Amino acid sequence: MDAQQQAGQRGEQEELTGLVCQESELQDGQMKEVTVEDQKVLLVRTQGQYSAVGSRCSHYSAPLIKGALVGDRVRCPFHGACFNVKTGDIEEYPGLDCLPSYKVKVENGSVYVTVNKKSLNVTKRVKEMCTVQPDAKHTILLIGGGPASLVCAETLRQNCYQGRVVIVTKDSLPPFDKPKLSKAMNVESSSILLRSCDFYQQYAIEIWTGKEVTSVSPANKVVTMSDGTSEHYDQLLISSGCRARPLSCPGSELRGVHLLQRYEDAKEIHASSLGKKAVVVGASFIGMEVASYLSDKAASVALVGSTSYPFEKSLGPEIGKMTMEMLEERKVKFFMKDRVTEIKGENGKVKQVVLNSGAVLDADVVIAGIGVIPNSDFLAGSDVAVDSRKAVIVDKHMRTSVADIFSAGDVTSFPLSIQGGQRVNVAHWQMSHAHGRVAALNMLKKPTPIKSVPFFWSALAGKSIRYAGYGEGYTEILFKGEVKERKFLAFYIKEQEVVAAASLAFDPAVARLAELMASGEAITKERARCDDLSWLQM
C-alpha cells in the first residue's frame, strides 16, 4: 500500500459518518438539528443544497435551531450573532469565533454528515490567523480594551497583516466581557476574559494594560500615555469607549458612592451591598440590571428615576411599566419622576439619599447609572473632529477627519445604514464588534462600509428583552402578544415603517427582523399589523 492510500485510510478512520435524514425532509430555507455520534449539528438546506455547521452560537452557546435563517446565514435568537451556513464563518456579532463546518453527502435520497473524531464536542472555531513578521516596523495601535479593538486586531491578523498590533487599555484586565458586569457582578476575572494570554502570544497581539492615553499627535504619529511613555504608530484606532457619568450633587464624593466601569467596580459593589441598603440612581439599562442583580443580595434596593417608567423613551411606557413590576416583585422600591438633590454622609461614608420630592432614603451604597460620556478628551488639539457630545465623527469606513486615524465602538458617531446614513452614537456591544472589523478592513485598503443593524439585550429578573433596529423618533408602537403576560413583540413605527422591534419570550422574531433589515427589506406598518406572523418564522 502506497503512502497516499495509507493517508486516505487514516483519514477515513478519523471520521464518523451518520445518516441524518432523507433528502425530502427539508425544503429550501429550512433547518434541522441532527446528531452524529452525540455531536449536535445544524443541517441546513438552501437553494437545493445541504450544508452542516455547529449547532450552538459561539457567543453564549444559544441553540441556532431556534434562530432565524435568511439566505445563506443563520442569526442567533438570543444576541444576534450571524453565521454563514456553508462555511460556518461569523458574519455578524457579538462573539469572536466561527462555527465548525462538516461535510455533507446526499446519496440515493439519503443525507449523510461526516464529523472528524478529533472535533467531537468542539463547538467553535478560531478563524485562521497569521502572526507578526520578525523585525516588523509598521505598527497599528489600538486605543481601548473593548471588543472594537479586539475584533480589529483579530481581523488584521485574519487578513495577513504581519506588522505590530498593539492594544493599549487603562483597564487592569485585557479585553473582557463587559456586559456581564451589570448582570453578574461577582464573576471571577478569568471567566470573563474574551481571549487567553496564550492567544495573544500565539498571534503576536501586544496588550498593554493599566496604561491610559493622554494625547495624540497626528503630525508625528505619536501617542503619549499617563506614565510619560510614548509610542509611534503608522495607523491608529480610537476605540476608547465611554465612561460612566458621575453624580454632580453634594455628597457624591462620599465613600460608598459607586460608578460601574471596571471589573473592580463590579466586585466592590457586590461585596459592599451584601445585606446592606442600596440605592440605584438612574433607570437606565445599567441601573435596572444592577437593581435586579442586587434584589436578592442587598437588605433593600431603591431605584430613583427621572421619568414615569424605566426605558420610557427607548421602549415605551408599557414595556417600562412591565419591567418596573418585574423588579417590584423582587422587592425593589421605585422613586420615579424624581431626582437626587443631596447625598448625606457620616464619617465620610454614605448615610442617606435626599430626593427632590422630599423623600429621604437610608443608604449604605449608592450606584449611579445616569448615562455615559465619550472618552475623547485626549484628542484635544489633534484635529480629530468630534460632535457636540464629544463623540468621534467617522465616515462609513470608520475613518476620522485625520488621515490614518480610525475610530470604532461607543466613542464614535457613525452613519447608520438602515437610517439612510443618519449619524448616530449607538453604544451597543454588538455594534462595537462590527465597527472593529470594518475599521481593520479599511486600514488594509479593503473598502468596506459599516452596514450592521443595531441589536442589544437586557437581562432582568431572569428574563431577557431583545431589541433590534433604531427606534429614535418613533411615533407609534404596535404590539403582538401581551405585555402584561410578559410575552410580546413590539414594533416601533415611524413614517409608516417599522424602524425597530423589541420582544420578550417571542423568539426568533427580533433576530428575523434584524436579518430582514440587514438585507435592505423595508417592513411596512401594514405588514406589522397583520395577524399572520409567518414572515417572522413564528
N, C-alpha and C positions, 0 to 999 in steps of 0.2 A: 504494500500500500504506500503510495507516494505521500509527501508532506501535505500537499493540497487536500487530498482525500481525508487524511488524519485530522487536519484543521476543521474541515467540514463536519466530520463526525463528532468532534469535540463540541462544535457549535450547537449541533443538534442535541447533544447530551445536556447542555447547559440551558436548554429551552424547554418550556412546557406549553403545549398547545391544547386548548379546550374548545369543544363545540359549545357555542354560547346561545345561538338562536337560529331560527330559519330566516332566510333572506326576506320572506314575505311578511315577517312580523313587524318590521319598521317601515314607515313611509318617510319620504323626504321631510326633513325638518323635525324628526323625532329622535329621542334619546332613550337609552335603556341602561340601567346599571346591571352589569353581569359579573360573574365570578370565575376566575381561573385559578385553581389551587389556592383558595382562600384570599386571593388578591382581587379586590373590587376594582372594576374597570368601567369607565363610561364609554359605552358604544353609541356612535352617532351615525346617522345616515343623512348625507347632504348630496344633492344632485346625482342621486343614484349610486353614490359611492359610500362605502362603510369606512369609518376610521375609529380608533380607540385611543383614549388617553386616561390619565389618572382620574379617579372619581372624586377626589377631595381638593378643595381650593387650597393653594399653597400659603394663603394668608393665615386663616384660623381653622382650616380643615372643614369648612362647611360642605355639605353634600351637593355637588354640582347638578345632580339629577333634579334637584328642586329649583335650579336656576332657570335662566331664560336663554334659549338658543335662537340666535338670529344669524342667518347666513352661515359662515364658517367659524363662528365663535360663540362660546357659552359664557354667560355672565353670572357670577356668584350671586345667590339670592340675598346674602347677608350684608356684604360690604362693597359689592360692585366690581370686584376684580374680573377681568375677562381673559379667556384663553382661546387660542386657535385650536380647533378640534382636530386639525390634521397634523399639526406639529407639536402641540402642547405648549407652545411659547406664550408667555404672558404678554398681553397687548393693552391691558388697562389695569389700573391699580385700585386698592393697595396690595402690598405683598411684593416680594422680590424675586421669587423663584418660578420657574416654569413647571409644567406637569410632565411626568414621563409619558412617552407615546409608545404604542405597541403595534406589532404587525397584525394585519387583518387579512384573511383569505376567505373568499367565497367560492365554494365548490359544490356542485350539484344541489344548489339551493340551500346549502348549509353555511353558516358563518362561523369561522374559527378565529380565535385570538391567541397570539403567541406571546408569552411572557418569559423574559430571561430569569433564570433561577436566582441570579445574583441581585436582581432588582425586586424580588419579592418583599413586600412591606415597605418599599420605597414610595413615598407619596409626592415627592417634589424633586426637581432637577435644577441644578445651577447651570445657567447658560454658559457656554464655553467662553473663556476669557484669556487674554494674553497677560503678560506681566511687563515690568519695566525693562528697557534695553540698558545694558551696562553703560555707565558714563553718560546717561541721558541728561541733556541740559534743559530741554524745553519743559516748562513747568505750568501745570494748570492748578491754580489754588482755589479752594472752595471754602468760603467763609460760612460757618454754621454746621452744626452736627445733626441736622434733621434729615428726613427722607429725601429732600431735594438734592442735598449734597451727596448722599449715599447712592441714590439711583444715577445721578450724574456720573459719579466715579465708576460705577459698575458698567454703565453704558459706554463710557470711554474705553474701558478695557475690553468690552464685548465687540467693539468696533476697531480693534487693532491699534489703539493709541498706546505707544510704548514710552511716552515721556513720563515725567514725575507727576503723580497725583497726590495732592496734599489737602487733607480736610483739617481746618482749624476750628475748634469749638471751645467756648468758655465753660461748657459743662464738664463735670468730673468724669463722666462716662462717655465712651464712644457712642455712635448713633443708637438710640433705644426707642422702644415703642411708647411714645409719649401719651397717646390717648388712654392708655391703661392707668395713668397716674390718678385720674379723677374717678375711675371706675373700680380700681383695686389698689388702694393706696399703700397697702402693706406688703407689696411684692418685693422679692429679692432682686437685686440688680442683675444677677446672672440670668434671670428668667425673662427679662425684657430687652436684652441686647439683640439688635437686629442681625448682627453678624459676630462671629467669634474673633478673637485676636489672631488666631491661626489663619482665618480667611483673609484678613488684611495683609498679613505677611505673605501669604501664598500669591496674592495678586499685586503686591507692592503698592498698596494704598496706604500712604502715611496718615496717621491720625495723631493730631496734636491736641490733647485735652487740657483744660484749665488755662487756655490762652485766649484772651479777648482782643479783637482787632480794634484799634483806636483811630486809625486814619488810613486813607488810601491815596496814593499819589500816581495818577494815571500817566503823568509826564515821564516819570522814572520807572513806572510799572513796579512800584514797591508798596507793600503793606506793612504798617507798623503795629506792634502789639503792646499791651499794657505792661509787659515785663521789660520793655525797652528794645526787644529784638525786632528785626525786620526781615522780610522775605521778598525776593524778586518773583514776579510772575510773568508769564507770556500771555496767558488768558486767565480771567478771574470770574468766579461765580459768587454773587452776593445772595446767600440763602440763610440770612441771619435770623429769620423768623420775627416773632413779636414777643414782647414781654407783657406780663400782667399789669393792668393799670392799678396803681396804688390808691388807697383811700386818701382823701385830702382833708378830712375833718379833724378837729382837735382830738388828740389821743391816738391817732393812727400809728404813732411811733412806739406805742407801748408793747412790752413783751406779751406774746400770745396773739398778736395780730399777724396773720399769715397771707402770703400770696402763693399760689400754686404754679411754680415754673419748673423747678428742678426735681429730680428724683429724691433728693434730700428733703425737699419741702413736703412731699407726699408722706414720707416716713415720719417726719416730725408732726405733721397734722394728725396722722393716725395715732401716734403714741400719746400726744398731749390731749387728745379728745376722749380717750377711753374713760368711761364713767364720769365725764365732765359735761358742762353745759356749753354747747357750741352754737354760735350764731354765724350763719352764712349770709353775706351781703351780696345781692345780685341774683336775679332769677334767670341767669344765662345757662347755657348747656353745662358749663363747668360748675356753676353754683348748684344747679339741680342735681348733677351727678354726685357731687361731694355730699350734699344733704342726703341723698339716697343711700350712699355708702355708709355715712355715719349714723343713719337712723337706728340701727340695731347695735351700735357700739358706744355712742355717747349717752350720757344720762338724759339729755334733751337736745333737740335740734330746732332752732328757729331760723326761718329764712325771710329776709327783707327784700322786697322787690318794688320797683318804681311804677310798674304797670298793674292793671287789674288782675292779669293772669300771667304765668310764665310763658315765654315764647309767643306772646300775643301778636307781635308784629310779624314774626317769621312763619309761624304755623297756624295762627288764628286763635281766637278766644275759645272755640270749642275744644280743640286739642289741648290748649293751655290749661283750661279748667280740668280736663281729664287727668293731665299729668300732676296737677296740684292735688287732686283727690287721691291719686295713687300714693303720693307721699304722705298725705294726711292720714291715710290708713296705717302708715308706719309711724304715726305719732309726730310727724314733722309739723310744726306750727308756723303758719304763714302770716306775714305782716305785709300785705300788698298795698299799692298806691301810697307808699311811704318811703322814707329815706333816713339814713343815719346822719344825725347832726353832731354827735359827740360820742367819743368812747372814753369812759371814766376808768381810772385805774387806782390801784392801791399798791404802794411799794414798787412802782414801775411796771406793774402787771395788770392786764385787763381785768376789770371787775363788772362793768355794766356797759350796755349799749343804749344810748338815748336816741329816740326816733323823733321825727318832725311832728308826728301825731301826739306826742307827749308820752307815749309808751316807753317804759324802761325795762330792758331785758337783761337779766343776770347772765353773765358770760365768763367762762374761763378761757375760751378760744374763739377767735373771730377769723373767718376765712373770707377774703374778698374775691368775687368773681364778677367784676363790673366792666369787663372789656379788656382790650389789648392795645398796645402802642407798637408800631413797626420799629424794629431795631435798625435804624438807618442814620443815627446821629454821627457815626464815624465817617460818613460820606461828606460831611461839611467841607466845602472848599474843593471838592473833587470834580465838579461839573456833572456828576451823575444826577439826572433830573428826578425829583420826587414830586408827588402830588400834595394836595392841601393836608392830607392825613400823614404825610411823610412816608407813604409807600413808594417804592421804587418803580418808576414808569418803564415798562418794556413793550416791545412790539410783539407780533405773533410768533416771532422766532426767539423770544426771551432775551433780545438784545436791549441794552440800556442806551442812553444817549451818548455814551462814550465807547469808542472802538475797543474791542477785545474784552469788554466787561459785560457780563450777562447777569441776570438775576432770576430767582425762582423761589417758589413757596409763598408762605404767609406774608412776607415782606413786600410782595410785588402788587402792582396794579397792572393788570394784563387784559388784552382784548378777548372777550368770551365769544366763541364762535356761534353758540346757539342763540346769542342775543345780537347777532349781526356785527360783532366786533366791539360792542359796548365795553368800555374799560371798567373793570371791577376788581375788588380785592376780596377774594374768597379764601378764607383760612381753613381749608379742609385738608386733612391728612392725605386723602387720595389725590387731590389736585397737586399737592407738593411733589409727590412721586412723578406725576406726569410732566410737571414743569422741569424736573431734573433731567428726565430722558430727552425732552425736546431741546433743552439747553446744550446737552452734550452733543447731540447730533449736529446742531448748528455750529458749535465750536469746531467740529470736524468737517465743516463745509458740506454737510449733507442737509440741504434746505428742508426743514420740517416744521410746519406750523402747529401751534397748540390747538387741539380740537376736542379735548376731553370735556365730558359732561359732569358737572359737579355732583358728587354723591357723598352723603355722610350718614352717620347713625348715632343714636344716643341710647345708652342703657340706663333704665330707671326701674327700680323695684322689680328686677328680674325680667323686665320686658324690654324689647328693642324697637325703637322708632326708626324707620328708614326714610331717607329723603333724597330725591334726585331733581336736578334742574336748577333754575334760578328764578325764584318767585318774587323778587323785589318789585313792588308796584302792582301786585295782583289786585284785582277788583272784585273777585268772587271766588268762593270755594264750593266745589261740588263733591258731595260725599257718597261713597258706596259703603254698605255695611253700616254699623252703628258705633259712633264714637263712645257712647255711654257703655256699650258692651265691650269696649276695648278690642274691637276687631273692625278695622275700617281702612279705606283707601280715600285719600283726599286729593282732588285735582285743583290746582291753583290756576285760575283763568285770568288772562289779560288780553284784551282786544280779540275776544272770541277764540283764543287759542290756549292750549294747556302749556304753561311755562315751567311747571314743577309739579311734583307729587310727593305725598308723604303717606306712610302706611304703618299699621301695627297688626301683626298676625294676618297679613294679606299677601304673603309671598307667592309667586315671584313678581308681583305687579310692578313694583318700583324698579326692579332690575330690568324688566322687559321694557318699561317706559324709557329708561336711560338708554337702552340699546336703540330704540326707535329714534330717539332724539339724536343719538350719535350718528345714525345713518342719514340724518337730514330730513327725516319724515316729520311733517307738521301734524300735530294731533289737535283736531278742532274741538270746540266746546260741544258741538252736537254729537261727536263720536264719544266723548267722555260721558255725556248724559245718557247714552244708550244703555239699556239693561244688559245687553249681550256683551260680556267681557271676554269672549273667546280670543279676541285680538291681544289680550294680555296673558294668554296661556293659563287662564284661571279655569 
